[in-house]
Amino acid sequence: MTSLFDLTGHVALITGGNSGIGLGMAHGLAQCGADVCIWGTNAERNEAAAEELSKHGTRVRGVRCDVGDEDAVTASFAETLDHFGRIDSCFANAGTHAPDIRFVDTTLADFRSVTRVNLEGAFLTLRTAAKHMVERGGGGVLVGTSSVSSLHGTPRGQAYAASKAGLSAIIRGCAIELARYGINAHSLVVGWTETPLISREMNDPAFEHNVMKRMPHRRWGEPGDFARLAVYLAGGVGGFQTGDEIVIDGGYSIF
């Protein structure tokens, strides 16, 4: 059974991989033998995360990339391939949060500041990875980090919710279109998780009280909660499972 989770020789790309959920996934993948490339906009955090991940004994590289910039994605993917030679799984995880602005006061620029990264950035990343996998042959896995915000009413977060719902739709389309190439696609519908992105809200006692009432596990999600799931999905190259929307929220959305 242990061979099912042996990712030796597998190469994984994780955007937004220098902290939070992305780093949690990267740790799980590296622990099981995968070589890992993390993309992020902060070079110092990339370097620190890469040093941390390298302790697992696999090849690790950090690449500075703004996923909302098409030229940057193209150049960063080329750099990744130059170093690793191939990409077997791609986790489009990079994201930004919506500004705390009332919907009626939200400008188009405010809206696009979120969708540029969360939706367009995911599209650019997944498209580039899919093209490589199709041309290379041998299958692959695409994973997008979505959110329960795409399922619920999200006040002052319409741009964020729209970007995550759009990402889930992209993944569903990829699952159907790319199956003939042995490429599987899944989205992670993530609940409240302790990450730098929402640390301010989680340190608010009133917010914590209101949310925790609906949290059966009575705790926030943690980046490490995504490690095993990343390994499981990455190990599904060429398998029969595709198109899943995997909710990982401690039961929040069904309570």
C-alpha positions, 0 to 999 in steps of 0.5 A: 500500500505504501507504494500508492503514495510514493511520488519519487520522480514526480514533479509538482508545481504549486503556485502560492506555495511559499505559505499557507495552504500551498506550503502545506500541500508542498510539504506533503508532496515532498515528504512522499518523494516528489520534486517541488517547484513553488511560485510566489511573488515574494522572493524572500518567502520563496527562498525560505519555503524552499529551504524548509521543503528541501529538508525532505530530501527532494529537489525544490525550487522557488520561482518569483512569479505574478500569475496575473501576468501572462508573460511572467507565467510563460517565463516562469514555466519555462524556467521550471521546465529548464530545472525539472524537465517536466511537470506532472501535477499543477496546483493553481493555488495562488490567490488574493482576498477581496478588499473590505468594501461594500458591493455598491462602492466596489469599483471595477478596478477593485473587482479586477484586482481580485479576479486578475489573480484568482481567476485569470492567474489560475487560467494562465497557470492551468492553461500553460501546464495543460499545454505542456502535459498534452504535448509531452504525453503521459497524463497529468493532474490539474488542481485548483484551490476554490472556496466555500465562498463560491457556494454561499452568499459572501457580503463584501466578497463578491469578487472573491466568490465570483473568482472561485466559482469561475475557477471551479467551472474552469476545472470542470471543463478541463476534466472533460476536455483533457481526459482523452490525454490522461489529464485529470482535474479537480478543485478543492473547495476550501473552508476557513483555514489559518493562512496569512490571507485571512489572519486578521479576521481570525484574530477577531473574537466576535468573528471567531465566535460566530464562525466556530458555532458552525464548525463541527470540528471546533477548530480552524483548518490548517495548512497541514490538512491539505498535505495528504489530499495533495499527495492523493490527487498527485498520485492519480495521474492517468487514473479514472477519477476526475472532475471532483469538487472536494470540500475540505471545511471541517463540516462547516458548509453542511452544518 
